[in-house]
Amino acid sequence: MTKPEIAKPDAVELIRKLHERPQMPLAEWLQAPAHVHYKAFRMTDPPMQRPASRNEFRYLLEAFKVPTDAMVIHDAFGYGVKTEATGDRLILIWQAHTEYYSYQIWHIPSDHAGGVAFGPMTFPQYRFPIMPLGAEVCRLDILLMIEPLPASEALRPLLPGPVLYGSRILDEETSLVTSFTPDEHGRERYWVSVGSGRSSKSHLKDIVDAIVRIETYYHLLLMQKPLFTAAIDQAYKFEQVHLKQREIISEHIGHADSLALQRWLNGLTQDLLKTTRLSSKLHFALSASGPYDTIVHRTLASLDERTLPLYRPMSDYVLSGITGVAEGNQQLLKRMDTLRSGFEGTISIIRARVDLMLQSQNLTLLVSVDKTTKSQAILQYTVEGLSVIVIAYYLSGLMAYIFKGLHEMGWLRNADIAAALFVPLSLGLALGITILGRKLLHKKFSGEPTPPTSEKPQA
């Protein structure tokens, strides 16, 4: 029988986290009417600031004295619920994303309390006690109402800005109106009428999540516009510099000396480093614009937006602000990659030219060494020939003295004839001595030493 497979603890924990939905219990706490404040903050160092934001949320719960049994904190999501004696309920929701983290603060008044209105929270003794991390992305002020949508004349004083945008979303009872203009507190206001039949349904959080998702990613896309504009100008300057450098190099590379090539290489390398630094910065800041744009479009599509009389559609404002932004960012990144490749290509050409010059110099040096070697060989043969003559001369001179002594002793009839006959013999002896000496020297300096014989181990 095969043993049943047992999942490893790490795999079980991963599967549990993948299927975990910590937001679901919140639906039991939410109802309309409600007043919602939303804040989002972009993290400059997400690996460090994401855990810090979780600790910040813990401090926030402690500051509001939220009971332990009414709070939930996970790695990237948490919430806490505080209920006053009057029946007012305050719900604090924290969520950390890849690049930003956010707070949703819900005030759900009691049945006998007054209605909700735009502006500061009316929850008893409410005060946001912390200074969040990172740069602020957006702030929203959302009213969830069960009454039908008021007339535009009644909403006009409540929503600042020249134009009101409104749409029906999700169903025929749910409508929202906004002006996309911050109020005196820096918050964009949303009036959402959900209808009495849907006031306690879980889709309340879905509506708020869709609104804050659109607003957050809309602002994240537009927050990079100053960087994009500055990068466009820098890219243009780099392109002009590279174009001029390439024209100069193309005209003079054929007859440029080593100093000119070195100067070009230094300048191009510096420009390449600057371009690479700027490209890396842009990739870090702009590479997510494509997914952000997709999130905005898909969230708008999920709302099933329909026209609302007397109002311009909400999607008109959102799409008009981000249309072409993601594509422009991606084109800029491609432009920077092309510029960097151009610098690298020009540097490669110059390096190839330097390599050719080095090879030419090496060939010239080899030819010179070959000529010198041949001259040395000729000189060596000449010296050896002269040495043969000198040796033969000295041998003949020595033998002439010997022949004269033998002649005086009467042992040799004619010393001059004997000395003359010995000259060819002395030349042969001198040549033999020279050849033997050359062989001995050649064997001594060019012969390979015989490797020492290793002793075989005895069995």
Beta strands, then each sheet from edge to edge (+ up, - down):
strand 1: 34-42
strand 2: 71-73
strand 3: 77-83
strand 4: 89-96
strand 5: 100-108
strand 6: 135-145
strand 7: 165-168
strand 8: 175-182
strand 9: 188-193
strand 10: 306-307
sheet 1: 2+ 3- 4+ 5- 1+ 6- 9- 8+ 7- 10+
end
